[in-house]
Amino acid sequence: MPSSALSRIAPPPALATPRRFSDPAWIYEPRRHGTRVLALRSGGDVWLLDRDGRDVAPLFPEVVLELARQRACDVAADGKIADGGGSTGPVLHLFDLLRLDGADLTGLSLRARKGRLRRAFRWGGALRFVPHRNGAGEEVFREACRRGFEGVVARHAEGRYPPGRPGWLWFRCDNREELVIGGYTADTLLVGTQSGGRLRFAGKVGTGYDEEMIDDLRRILARWERTTAPFADALLPRAGVHWVEPRMTARVAYTDWTPDGHLRQARLIGPGSVLEDA
């Protein structure tokens, strides 16, 4: 196991906040679904400590091998192990650096630590650098949600490690529900919620799918087309809408609901289920 000083380090959590903001004093990074780890190397030994201090290195041999190949042989870095997609397998995404070549970096600013981190490793394969943007929190958040990330982490650019209060914040964008499809246009789905036997309009879903997926959905929905809207609401989109019987659901991710009951920043995850005949 690593030295007692390193093994006692607990990766600081990020506090979820409903407030999205942009501030030039903060940096913003995409947050992935995955396993948070403290990646440690001392000589030829590598450890991946989870939040509870357990070494999960045996579960991720590709990541251990990549760290063992690096020039840096005395290092501690904070990151997350996530699915790299395709044939890549698990990938360690690093976003902070605590120690390098015997030097304690926790007293440096976050911006300085990120600069050291970028130069400390050869990136590629099972090891990736987490990029950040300065100041553009709301723009980064919209892009992260569109691309299917868990959210965005906001960190003060001059903060030390671990940070003081309010610490690190994160903007969540992964609320998910199955919603009923009541219509579609050339590039959107119109979805709603069932309440008291009536279908209430919840908004449009216009991102998250490719042309093949939307073409498949259109072919399925075409069998249930009707001339009138199935929604109980009076104010609805009209231009280019194909109304359908509420027979199928869609799996939708969104940030939150507006006060009048519409989805914010909705994206399609995939088709849902076919509902039973009325």
C-alpha positions in Angstrom: 0.0 0.0 0.0 1.1 3.6 -0.5 2.5 5.7 2.3 0.2 6.5 5.2 0.1 10.2 4.2 -1.1 9.4 0.7 -3.5 6.7 1.7 -5.3 9.2 4.1 -6.1 11.6 1.2 -9.8 11.6 0.4 -10.8 13.0 -3.0 -13.0 15.9 -2.2 -16.6 15.6 -3.4 -18.3 18.2 -5.5 -21.5 19.7 -4.2 -24.5 19.5 -6.6 -26.1 22.9 -7.2 -29.1 23.8 -9.3 -27.5 27.2 -10.0 -25.6 27.3 -13.3 -23.2 30.2 -13.6 -20.3 31.6 -15.7 -17.5 33.3 -13.9 -13.9 34.1 -15.2 -12.5 33.1 -11.7 -13.8 29.5 -12.2 -12.9 26.7 -14.6 -15.4 24.1 -15.8 -14.8 20.5 -16.7 -17.1 17.7 -18.0 -18.1 15.2 -15.4 -18.3 11.6 -16.5 -20.1 8.6 -15.0 -17.5 6.3 -13.5 -15.3 5.4 -10.5 -13.6 8.2 -8.7 -10.0 7.3 -7.8 -6.8 8.6 -6.5 -4.1 7.3 -8.8 -0.8 6.8 -7.1 2.6 5.5 -8.3 5.8 5.0 -6.3 8.6 3.4 -8.3 7.1 0.3 -9.9 4.0 0.2 -7.7 0.7 1.6 -8.8 -2.5 2.0 -6.7 -6.0 3.2 -7.6 -7.7 4.2 -4.3 -11.5 4.7 -4.4 -13.4 7.1 -2.1 -13.3 4.6 0.7 -9.5 4.1 0.4 -9.8 0.6 -1.2 -7.3 -0.3 -3.9 -9.3 -1.1 -7.0 -6.2 -1.5 -9.2 -6.8 -5.2 -9.9 -10.1 -4.3 -11.6 -8.4 -2.0 -14.1 -5.2 -3.7 -15.4 -5.1 -1.6 -18.5 -5.0 1.6 -16.5 -2.3 0.2 -14.1 -0.1 -0.7 -17.1 -0.5 2.7 -18.7 0.5 4.4 -15.4 3.5 2.1 -15.0 4.8 3.1 -18.5 4.9 6.8 -17.6 8.1 8.7 -16.9 6.6 10.1 -13.7 7.4 7.5 -11.1 6.5 9.5 -7.9 3.0 10.8 -8.5 -0.5 11.3 -7.1 -3.4 12.4 -9.3 -7.1 12.7 -9.0 -9.4 11.3 -11.7 -12.2 9.1 -12.7 -12.2 5.7 -14.5 -14.9 5.5 -17.2 -15.8 3.5 -20.2 -13.7 4.6 -23.1 -16.2 3.4 -25.7 -15.8 0.9 -28.5 -12.7 -1.3 -28.0 -10.9 1.2 -25.8 -12.1 -0.3 -22.5 -11.7 1.5 -19.2 -10.0 4.9 -19.4 -8.5 7.0 -16.5 -9.5 10.7 -17.0 -7.2 12.8 -14.8 -8.2 16.3 -13.7 -5.9 17.2 -10.8 -2.3 16.6 -9.6 -1.4 16.4 -6.0 2.2 15.2 -6.1 5.0 15.0 -8.7 8.6 13.8 -8.4 8.6 14.2 -4.6 7.0 17.7 -4.6 3.7 18.4 -2.8 1.6 20.4 -5.2 -1.6 20.8 -3.0 -0.7 24.3 -2.0 -0.5 25.5 -5.6 -3.5 27.1 -7.4 -5.7 24.8 -9.4 -4.7 26.5 -12.6 -1.0 25.8 -11.8 -1.7 22.2 -10.9 -3.6 21.6 -14.1 -0.6 23.0 -16.1 1.7 20.6 -14.3 -0.7 17.7 -14.9 -0.8 18.4 -18.6 3.0 18.2 -18.9 3.5 15.3 -16.5 2.1 12.4 -18.6 2.1 11.0 -22.1 -1.6 11.1 -22.9 -3.4 8.4 -24.9 -4.6 4.9 -24.7 -6.0 4.3 -21.2 -4.9 7.7 -19.9 -6.7 11.0 -20.8 -6.3 14.6 -19.7 -9.6 16.3 -18.7 -9.8 19.6 -20.6 -11.4 22.7 -19.0 -12.9 26.0 -20.1 -12.4 29.3 -18.4 -15.5 31.2 -17.3 -18.0 29.7 -19.7 -19.9 27.5 -17.3 -23.3 27.7 -18.8 -22.0 27.0 -22.3 -19.9 24.1 -21.1 -23.0 22.7 -19.2 -25.2 22.8 -22.3 -22.5 21.0 -24.4 -21.9 18.4 -21.7 -25.6 17.5 -21.4 -25.9 17.3 -25.2 -23.0 14.9 -25.3 -24.4 12.7 -22.5 -22.1 13.6 -19.7 -23.2 13.3 -16.1 -22.8 17.1 -15.7 -20.1 19.8 -15.2 -17.7 20.4 -12.3 -17.0 24.0 -11.4 -13.8 24.7 -9.5 -12.2 28.0 -8.5 -9.1 28.6 -10.5 -7.0 29.8 -7.6 -8.2 27.1 -5.2 -5.9 24.7 -3.4 -6.3 20.9 -2.8 -8.6 20.1 -1.1 -10.6 23.2 -1.6 -12.1 25.4 1.1 -15.8 26.2 1.2 -17.8 26.3 -1.0 -15.4 23.8 -2.5 -16.1 22.2 -5.8 -19.6 22.5 -7.3 -21.3 20.5 -10.0 -24.2 21.1 -12.3 -26.2 17.9 -12.8 -27.8 17.1 -16.1 -28.9 13.5 -15.8 -32.5 13.5 -14.8 -34.2 10.7 -16.8 -37.8 9.6 -17.4 -39.9 7.7 -19.8 -42.3 10.1 -21.4 -45.2 9.5 -23.8 -44.8 10.4 -27.5 -47.7 12.4 -28.8 -46.3 13.7 -32.0 -43.2 14.4 -34.1 -41.8 16.8 -36.7 -38.9 16.4 -39.1 -36.4 16.7 -36.3 -38.2 16.6 -32.9 -40.4 14.5 -30.8 -43.3 16.0 -28.8 -43.7 14.2 -25.5 -46.0 14.4 -22.5 -46.9 13.0 -19.1 -50.1 11.1 -18.1 -52.1 12.8 -15.4 -55.6 11.9 -14.4 -56.2 10.1 -17.6 -55.1 13.0 -19.7 -51.8 13.6 -21.6 -50.1 16.8 -20.7 -47.6 18.4 -23.1 -44.0 18.3 -21.6 -42.1 19.8 -24.5 -39.9 19.0 -27.5 -37.0 16.6 -27.6 -34.7 17.7 -30.4 -31.2 16.3 -29.6 -29.5 13.1 -28.6 -30.3 11.0 -31.7 -28.8 10.5 -35.1 -30.6 10.4 -38.4 -30.9 6.6 -38.4 -32.6 6.6 -34.9 -35.1 9.3 -35.8 -36.0 7.5 -39.1 -36.6 4.3 -37.2 -38.9 6.1 -34.8 -40.8 7.8 -37.6 -41.5 4.5 -39.2 -42.9 3.1 -36.0 -45.0 6.1 -35.1 -46.4 6.4 -38.6 -48.7 3.5 -37.9 -50.5 5.4 -35.2 -50.9 8.8 -36.9 -54.1 10.8 -36.2 -55.5 14.2 -37.3 -55.8 15.8 -33.9 -53.4 16.4 -31.0 -53.6 13.8 -28.2 -52.5 16.4 -25.6 -55.0 18.1 -23.4 -53.2 21.5 -23.6 -54.5 24.3 -25.8 -51.2 25.9 -26.6 -49.2 23.4 -28.7 -46.7 23.5 -31.6 -48.6 23.3 -34.9 -46.2 23.7 -37.9 -45.1 20.5 -39.5 -46.4 18.3 -36.7 -47.6 14.7 -37.2 -49.9 13.8 -34.3 -49.9 10.2 -33.1 -51.9 8.0 -30.7 -50.1 8.0 -27.3 -48.9 4.4 -27.7 -45.2 4.6 -27.3 -42.7 6.2 -24.8 -39.3 7.7 -25.2 -36.4 7.6 -22.7 -35.5 11.2 -22.1 -32.8 13.0 -20.1 -33.2 16.6 -19.1 -31.8 19.2 -16.6 -35.0 20.1 -14.8 -38.6 21.3 -15.3 -39.8 24.8 -15.9 -42.5 26.3 -13.6 -45.2 25.6 -16.3 -44.3 21.9 -16.5 -42.0 21.8 -19.6 -38.6 20.0 -19.9 -35.4 22.0 -19.9 -32.6 20.9 -22.3 -34.2 17.6 -23.1 -32.4 14.9 -25.1 -33.4 11.5 -26.3 -31.6 8.5 -24.8 -33.5 6.0 -26.8 -36.9 4.5 -27.6 -39.0 3.4 -24.6 -41.8 0.8 -24.5 -45.0 0.3 -26.5 -48.0 0.9 -24.2 -50.9 -1.6 -23.9 -54.0 -1.0 -26.0 -56.6 1.2 -24.4 
